[in-house]
């Protein structure tokens, strides 16, 4: 079994809570992005979460964290090895602990695994402490991108395309609960990055979301 501390020690180095500003599109005319909490990218494998996440972090001058890499570091083995030795449930439990721990950190950009947002507890904490961004991609694009790698445990099946279609059916309605939805399309990654920045510049928490956040902050400080 994976040790009970798996995922308990991963964290972005804390330096106090800060606010970061960036003009979307590199111009003050295109809208200002204000970041006062982590940005969490969600979506299916192949949607571009790590690729876009790195670029987003660089643009906003924030740390970037790949949840899968943090999980591997905490577990001391690769994700395929975790699936093979311990099963998917053990992986999901460790994934949840890693993400919950990371979200205690100041603003940063987090790329999550495709199944992370499916966990209700993880989703609730992301809603409370972060801004979630669903990178939505069509099936053909996901098939092309995931076909470049052979280390995705859930796609070790006879028909990866059918598996991806099944995952889209079950997961997309949950991904749609994210704060923002941005289409990840074929083409230069910077085009998708600009759509993410534009969406962030326009983002305003809903009144109920703001109330939940304010209540959580008051409770934490009391």
N, C-alpha and C positions, 0 to 999 in steps of 0.2 A: 504493500500500500504506500501511497505517497504520504510523506510526513504531514502531520496536522498543521505544521507551520508553513506549508506550501502556500505561497502567495501572501503571507502575512508581513513580509519585510520589504516588499517592493514599493518604492515611492520616489516621486520626483523630489529633488532637493528643494527644501522649503527656503524661501527668502522673504517671507511676509506676503500678504495679499496685495497685489498690484493691479493697476489698470493699464492696458496697452491700447495704443491708438494706431490706426493705419488708414490711409486713404485708399479705398478700393480702386483697383485699376491703376494704382500708382499716381493718382491725381486727386487733389482735394476737391475737385469739381464733381467727382463720381461718388461721393458719399464716404463718411468716416466710419470705420469699424472700431467699436469700443469693446474690449474684451476684459471682463472682470471675473471670469470663471472658466473652467476647462471647456474646451471644444472637443466633442466626441463624435467621431465619424462612425456611422453604422451602415450596414448593407451587406449584400451577399459577397462571397469570395469572387474576386475578379472585377469588382466595381471600381477599384482604384483607391481604396481607403489609405493604404500606406503611401502610395505615390503622391496623391493629392495632399495627404496629411503632412508629408515632409515639406512640400512647397508652401502650404499654408503656414506652417510653423516658421519657415524662413521668412516669409513676407511679413508676418506679424512679430518677428523676433521673439518667438516663444520656444520653449523646449518641445521636442517631439518624442513621443513614446509609442512604440508598437506593442500592444498588449500581448500578442503571441510571443514576441521575443522575451518579454518580461516573464511570461509563464514558463518558457523553456529555461530561463535562467533560474527561476525559483525552484523548478522541479529537477533540474540537473539532467534533463534529457529533452529530446525533440518532441514536438507535438505528435507526429506519427507514432513515436515510441510510447508516449502516454496513452494514446488510443489503443495501441496493440497490447501493452502490458496491463493497463488498469481499466480500460473501457472509456466510453464517452462521458459517463456520469462523473467519473473522477476528474476528467479534464474540465467539465463544466463547473464543478465545485471549486477547483483551483482558479479557474478563470474568474469566477465571481469574486473570490477573495482578493485577487490581484487588482481588479478594477475598482472595487470598493476602497481599497487602500490607496490607490493612485488618486482617486477623486478627493482625497483629503488635502491634496497639494494645491499650490497657487495656480493661476492660469497656465495651461499648456495645451498641446494638441495631442489627442489620443486616437489612434486607429485601433478599432476593436475587431475581433474575429466575427465571422458571419453569424454565429449563434449567440453571441453575448447578449444582444438586445432582447432575445427571446425569454430570458430569465426575468420573471416579474420583479424580483428583489433588485436585481441589477438595474432594470429599467426605471424603477422608482427612485433609486439613488441618483441616476443620471438626470432624471427630471428635476430633482431637488437641487443638485449641485453643479450642473453643467448645461451647456447648450448642445443638443444633439442634432446631427446633420445626416440625413439619409442620402447616400450616393446611390441613385437609382439608375440601373442599366438594363438594356433589353437582353433577351435570352441569347441572341446570336453573338452579341459582344461578350457576354459572360463566357460562352462556350469557347470562343476564340482565345480569350485571355487565360482562362483556367487550363486550356490545353497546352500552354507553354510550360506548365509545371506538373510533375507527376507525384507530388508529395502531399496532396490534399486528401485526408482520410475519407471524407464523405463521398469523394468521387472515385473511390476504388471499386467501381461497379462496372457491369457490362455496358451500360448506356449512360455515360455521364450527362449527356444532354437531357435525357428524361429525368435524371436525378435533380439537375438544376431547375428544370421546369416545376418539379414537385416542390422544391424548396421555395421557389418564387410564390407558388400558390399558398403555401402555409405561412411564409414569413413576411411577404410584402404587406399584408394588412397590419402587422405589428410594427414594421419599419415605418409605416405611414403615421405612427404616433409620434415620430421624432418632431422636434421643433421646426426644422427646415427640411425641405426636399429639394435636391439639386440633381439634375440629370447628368450622369456621367456618360459622355458620348465618345465615339471613336474620333480620334484626332489629337492635336497637341494637348498635353495635360494642362498647359497654362490656360487653355480656353475653359476647361472645367473649373480651374482655380478661380478665374475671374467671376464665374457664376456663383461660386461659393462666397467670395468676398462681397459680391453685390447683394446676395441674400442676407448675409450677416449685417450689412450696412442698413438694410431695411427692417431687420428683426426687432420686434418689440414684444416682450412677454405679455401673454394674455392676462387680464386682471386676476383670474383665479390662480394662475401660475405665480404672479408677483406676490399675491397674498400668501401662498404656500411658502415661498422663499423667505419672505419677511418673517413669518412665524418661526421658520426653522432657525433663522439667524438670531431672533430674540431668545429662543429656547437655548441655543448654544451659548449665548453670552450671559444667561441668568445663573 
